[in-house]
Amino acid sequence: MQQGRRRITVDLGSAELYRALRLAAVERDSSMREVIVQALEEWLNREQADDSVTAGGVEVNRG
């Protein structure tokens, strides 16, 4: 594994959400990983626009 890269396992909770994610990736000619990473980055940016995001008491600074 490359330095700086991290992996997680996510239970999406439904086959319907999985299919929607897979379809979104195909429509964008992207991987599911790329769609998920983009969605998480956008969510974090929105949260930071409101205020600093904290996770377990640790502030997340992105950039």
PyMOL commands that set and color helices and strands:
alter all, ss='L'
color gray80, all
select helices_A, chain A and resi 15-27+32-50
alter helices_A, ss='H'
color red, helices_A
select strands_A, chain A and resi 53-55+58-60
alter strands_A, ss='S'
color yellow, strands_A
deselect
rebuild
show_as cartoon
